[in-house]
């Protein structure tokens, strides 16, 4: 009897999950042997300090950076696909004019940090990513706030 690739993949994932569970059960048991960590308040405080010092708590729970990262990924995909096909439009709100503007991806020069650099009438405009309201492909919205 031979296993299909899908079955092998499933068994491998099951093995990894079991290994992780057994590992963390061991870690949990070791921590139970340390007297000071038996106090739940001490454990909570030490864990919170570790998460704060590592910066993980800020990266994982920062809602705005998560949205910006997701938008950045979508924009990069749109810019790479727009080289092959037409029909994409990026909509943003321009505070200077007080209007909603549209940009074709071919006019986007680059995306740096939280800014999209757009060529407009011979000069560069800098559009903050939080100003982007939606992205359309052939008239259908593929991303929006």
N, C-alpha and C positions, 0 to 999 in steps of 0.2 A: 504494500500500500504506500503510495506517495502522497505527500501533502502539497496542496497548491501554495502559490506564493502568498495568497491572502491568508490562508490558514497559518503559514509560518510566521507571517507578520503579526497575526493575532496572538499566537503563542509566545512570541518574543515580547510583545507588549505586556502580556499577562505575567511573564517572568519578571520583567523590569518593575512592574507595579508591586508584585509580591516582595521583591528585594527591597524596594523603598519602604514598604510597610514594616518589614522585619527590622530594617536599619533604624527607623524612627522609634519603633517599640523598644529597641535596645537603648537608644539615647534617652528616651523617657525613663526607662528603668534605672539608668545611671544617675540621672538627675534626682530620682526618688531617694537614692542612697546618700545624697549630699544634704546634711541636716538643715542648713540655712535656706535651701530652696524648698523645703517642705511648707514654708509660710508662703501662701499664694500671693500676698502683697509684695513680698521681696522678689518673687519670681516675675511678677507683673512689672515691677519697677525696673529690674535688671534687663528684661526683654525690651521694654520701651526705651531705655537708655541705649542699648545696643542698636536698635533700629534707627534711633535719632542720630547717633554718632556716625553710623554707616551711610546715612542719607537715603536709605531705602524707603523710609516712611514718607519722605517728600516726593520721591519719584513715583511711587505706587499710588498715592492718594491725591495727586495733583490733577484734578479734573481738567483744568485748562490746558496743561501740557499734553495730556492724553488726546484731547480734541485736536490740538495743533499737530501732534505727531501723526494722527490719522489723516488729517487734511494734507499734510506734507506727502504722505505716501500716495494718496489719491492724485495729488497734483503731479508727482513724478510719473505715475502710471499714465495720466492723461497726456503729459508732454511727450512721453516716449511713443504712445499710440498715435498721437496727433501727427507725428512724422510720417506715419504710414497711411493715415486716412483723415478725411476732413469731417467737419460736423460738430466739433467741440467748441463750447463757449464758457468762459469763466466770468461770473457776475460778481461785482463787488460794489460797496458803497463808498463813493468819493466824498470825504468831508469838505474838501475845498469848494467843489461845485454844488454839493448838497444833493447829488443825483446818483442813481444807480448806473454803473458803467458796465460795459461788456468788453472782454478781451479775448482775442483769438490766441490759442496756445503758440502759434508761430511767432507772436510778438513778445512772448515771455523769454527773456534772456537767461535768467537763472533764479533759483530760489536759495536764499541765504538765511539761515537761522529762522526768523519768523517774518521774513519779508520776501515778496515776489517782485523781481525787477522786470519792468515792462518797457519796451521801446515804444515811444509815442511821439509822432511828429519830429523825429530826429533827436529826441532826448530821452533820458531814462526816467521813468516814474517808479517810485518805491511804494508798493502796496502792502501794508501789514496784513498778514494772513488772517487776523481776526476780522478784517473787513470783508473777506470773501464770504458771500452769502449762499451761492449755489454754483453748481457746475452742470452744464447740459451737454448731452450728446444727441445730435439729430433732433433737437427740440424736446427731448425727454430728460428730466432731471435725474442725474446719477449720484449727486451728493448735495446735501443742503444742511443748513443749521437747524 
